[in-house]
Amino acid sequence: MDAKITLSFDETIIKKAKRYAENNNISLSRLTEFLLSKVTNNNYQSLEDLPISDWVHMVAEGDVEYQTKTKKNKDLKAEYFKSKK
């Protein structure tokens, strides 16, 4: 059963991902689902353990930078709403 979620990404990344998905005859939702299933079905201890495929490099810009959650949810929520003003 499918469920809906809301995600926020950099607009440039969204455009590239949509183009990539379209060129590969897959929806952006299914592409995202595929990537998340690859991450969650394997026993990776951290993001650094995750192998990055060549095609990910094709749609990514610059070096990979992993960001971990260091702020409290309350602070993240305030930061999110401030960015939307």
Buried (B, 14 or more C-beta within 10 A) or exposed (E): EEEEEEEEEEEEEEEBBEEBBEEEEBEBEEBBEEEEEEEEEEEEEEEEEBEEEEEEEEEEEEEEEEEEEEEEEEEEEEEEEEEEE
